[in-house]
Amino acid sequence: MHGSLALFEGVLYVGSETRAAEVRAFDLDGHELARVARFTGEDDGAAAASGIAVDQDHRLWVADAVGERLLAFSLFGRRLADVDETALAARGRSGELGAPISVITTGADDEQRLWVASKGVRRHAVRSLPLVAGKPTSLRPGGDPDELFHGVRGLAHEGDFLYVCESGAGRLQVFRGERFHFAFDGAGSRTQALLPVAAAPLGDGRVLVAHGEEDGALLLFDSAGRLRRVLAEGGEQEGQLRAPNDVVVELGRDDRRTRIAVIDRDGARIQVFNLEGRCYGSFPGFGAE
């Protein structure tokens, strides 16, 4: 099981897996607004909403790691596009997709791109696919064209910065203008070994990181990669995290008014926090289906 989040214009989109993969829309108080999309794999097989993003044209993009494809929907649920390895190979761009685990969208109009992270140990695990014009590119882990990414789990961006959660290597890599900037591994913090699964930059250099597998944590790092605050530690209780999958942020006027949504328990629970570490509770009834 896996859960994914995207926040767009105050609406929280939640990707989950039940009998089929689906994406639902909620407000940040936990009220369900709509069931946006539901889909299965080939021949009614398995599918996953492994990562989701909403672009400026109000399209919902879904990374399906099980079906090894990207899908696009309108926010009313109409299926707009399917992109898989076969389709890319027909355009001479095979080997780009793999099993996509995360997707984000950057730019607008002719500059719009999808950034897609693929599972496993791969050289081209993080690639950009232009939606209108331009050539696909890929990030170089550590700035080395011969290096490999190890187990990328999540992507995030803010301005010129792109954040890659490389769980298999225990580090978060930061790129600026597609060039490697630096990486940090949480050394010296209480987490011992950092296992980043998702990140959410705050626009001022700070970045939130959802950490861990079974024993999770929500961590706040400064622009130099130093741990500044532990907002939530591992555990099953409200205000704690177990097997987190994704995190998104709605910025407020200050830390107290900023709201953070985290999906944990392998996609079965959504909790809301602020940047001071207060937990407002979990979405009622979510994950009980």
N, C-alpha and C positions, 0 to 999 in steps of 0.2 A: 504494500500500500504506500501511497505517496500523496502529498498535497502540495498545491502551488498557489501563489497569490499574485495579484496585480491590482494596483490602486490607480484609478483614473477619474478625475473630476469628482472626487468625493465618494465614488462607488468602489467597493471592494469586490473584485472578481476572484472566485475561489475554484480552482481545479481540483477534482477529487476522483476517486475510483470507487464505485459501488458495484452494481451489476454491469455497468458500462462506465466509460469515462464521461465526465460531464463538467460543465462550468456553470456556476451559479453566481448571481449578483446579490450583494448585501450592502446595507449601510453599516457604519462602524459601531452602531449600537446592537448589531446582531440580527436586525430584521431582514428577512429574505425579500428581495425585490423582484427577482425573476430567475427562471432557469433558462440560461442563455443558449447552451448547446449541449447535446448529448450525442455520443458517437461510439461506434465499435470498430474493430479492426476488419481486415479482409475476411470475407465469408462469415461475418458476425463474430469474429474472434476477439481476442483481448486488445485493449487500447489503454492509453494513459494520457492524462493531462499533466505531463511531467514538469512543464514550465509554461507560463502564459504571460502575454503582454498585450497591451492595447495601444495602438498608434494614434497619431493625431487625426487620421482619417476615420477614426472610430471603427477600426477593424480589430478583431480579437485574433491573435496569433497563438497557436498551441503547438508546443513541442511534444511529440508522441514518441517516447523512447522505446515503447513496446512495438509499435508499428513502423518505427524508423522513418518518420515523416514529419513534415510541418503541415499544419492545417490553418486555414483562415476562415473566420466567420464574421458576419455582421453582428452588431450587438443585439439584433433581433433574432439571431440564430440561423440565418441563411448561410449555407456553406458556399464560400467564395473560391477557395483554391485548395489543392492538395499538392505538396511538393515532396517527392521521395527520390531515392537514389536513381531509379529508372528514368525519371523525368530529367534529372540533372545530367545523367549520362547522355541522354539524347541531345543535350545542348553542349556536350563536350566538357562537362564540369563534374565528372564522377569523382567519388572519393571525398566529397565535401561534407556529407551529412552524417553518416554513421548512425548512431542512436542518440538523437538530440534530447538532452536532459534539461536545457534551459534556453530561453529566448528573450531578448530585449530588442527594442526598436529605438533607433537614434535618427536625428535629422528630420527634415520635412521636404516635401515636394521632390525635386530632382535629386536631393542629397539624402533621401531616406534610405536607411539600410536596416536589415535584420542582422543582429549578432546572435549566432547560434553556438552553443557549447554541446559537444558530443561526449558520450561516456567513454571510459577506458583510458588506456595509455596511448596517446596519439600525438603526432607532431602538429597536425592541423586541427586540434580539438576545439579551437575558438576561431570561428570564421565569420566574416561579414558578407552578406549577400545583398547586393544593391537591388532595390525594388524597381527603379526606373532606369538609371544610367550608371555606367562605371563598371569596373572589374571587381570580382571578389578578392578579398584579401584575408590574411590570417595573422594572428598574433604570434610573436616569437617568445616562447617562455624564457624568462630571464634575459631576453634580448639576444638569445643564441638561436640561429636558424636551424641548428642540428639537435637542439634539445627537445624533450618531449614533455607534454602536460600529463600529469598523473591524477586521474580521477577528478576532473572538474565537476562540481556540483551546481554552482550558481554563478550568475553574472549580474552586475549592476553598473549603472553609469550616472555621472553627474558632470555636466559641462563637457570639458575635454577629457575627463578622467573615466577610465573603465576599470572595474574591479572584477577579478577572477578568483572565485573560491575554489582552490585546488586542494580538496580534502585529502586525496591520496598522498600528497607531498606535505601536508600539514602547514600550509601557508596561504596567505592571500596576496596575490600579485596585483600591482597597480600599474596601469598603463596610461600614458598621456599622449594624446594625438596618435594612438596606435603604437607608440614606442614604449618599451619597458621603462618604468620610472623607478620603482623599488618594490620589495616584497617584505612582508613581516610574518613572523610565526608565533607571536605571543610569548616569546621567551621571557622568563622571569615572572610571568603572571601565574595566578593560581590554577590556570587551566593545564599547566605543564605542557602538554602537546596540543596545539591548536588544530581543530578539525572543522574548518569553515564549510558550512553547507549553503549559506545565503548571506548576502550583505545588503545594507541600505545606507547610502551616503546621506549626510545631513545638510550638504550645501555649504558648510563652513570648514571643511577639511576633516571633520569627524565622520566616523563610519560605524554603524552598528553591524555586528556579526552574530549570526545564529551559529552556535558551535555545538558539535558533539553528535553522537549517535544515540545510544541509550541514555546516557547521562548528558543532558543538554545544558546549555547556558546561553544567555543573551548578554553580549559584551559590547562595551563602548570603547572605541580606540580613537586617539587623536590623529592629527594629520601625519605624524611621524611613526605611527604604528605602535604607540605606547598605550597599554591598557589604562583607562581612566575610571571605569566603573563597571561593576557586575550588576546588571539590572535584574537578572533572574538566574538562579542556579538549578541544578538538576533535581528532578523529583516528580512525583505524580500529582502533588497537591496544586491547588490554584496558586498562581504566582510562581510556579516552578515549571521546568521544561523537561519533557521526555521525548527523545527522538524528534527534534524539530526538523522541519523541511524548508520553511521559507519565512521571510520577514519583509514587511513594507512599512513606510512611514508617511503620515500626514503631518507636515510641519505646522507648528503653531507659533504664536508670538514669542514663546519662551519654552524652556524644557518642560515645565509643568503642563503646558497646554499642547505640547506635541503628542500625538497619539501613534502608537506602534501596534501593528497587528502581527501576531506570530501564529503559524499553524504548526502544531506538534502532534505527538502520539501517532506518527506516521499518517498524518492527514485527518485524524479523527477529532481534533479540538482546535479552536481558534481562541486565543486570549488577546486582550488589549492592555497595553502598558503605557506609561508616559516615560519621559527621559530621566525622571527622578527615581524610577524603579517601582512606582506604584502600579499595582495590577488592578484594573477595573472589573476583572472577571472574564468569563468565557461566554461565547455565543450559546444561548440556551437551546438545547435540543440538537445542536450540530453534532453530526457523527453518530446519532442514535438510530439512523435509518437502517 
